[in-house]
Amino acid sequence: MAEYLTFGKGSPEFLELVKWWQDLESDRGARAELRRCRNPAEVVFSPAYHRLRRAILRIEGIKGIQDEKLALVVGLAARVKANNESMDIAEQMAAGKGDKAVVSGLRFRRMLKARGGDEVFTLMSRIISLLGGAVNLQSLAQSVYWWNDKTQKEWAFSYYSKAPHNEA
């Protein structure tokens, strides 16, 4: 059992996230409260955040949580309307109709340059909206929790392998 969160497919913490996310469907007040948050710090003030945090801390072997990163996951997951597991989130950004990606190359490159939690939160909130709220929840959670150079490179390969030629 991992000591840290991975949000890998089938991992206990990802299963808790999915259960929590599904429960938000019936708790529209909590979902609305989270959707109004403008940054991860505001997410931490929500009881819904703490419900998921407690559930994850009960997982055997988990020693701790990076709270700001979990707040980033929670705030963005609340904006997801449907869990689209057909492809990873970077591929979803590149997929589109005809010769246009859903997320433009310029916006995608801006996202790759994001450094802090607030910046990732703001840019990803807009991207989720552009995707119509249908996002691969696992890919989103894992990517934003572990937002670093490795994740950014993986996203670049995924996006540009699917992007229309005029976006590359």
Secondary structure, 3 states (H helix, E strand, C coil): CCCCCCCCCCCHHHHHHHHHHHHHCCCHHHHHHHHHCCCHHHHCCCHHHHHHHHHHHCCCCCCCCCHHHHHHHHHHHCCCCEECCCCCHHHHHHCCCCCCCCCCHHHHHHHHCCCCHHHHHHHHHHHHHHCCCEECHHHHHHHHHCCCHHHHHHHHHHHHHHCCCCCC
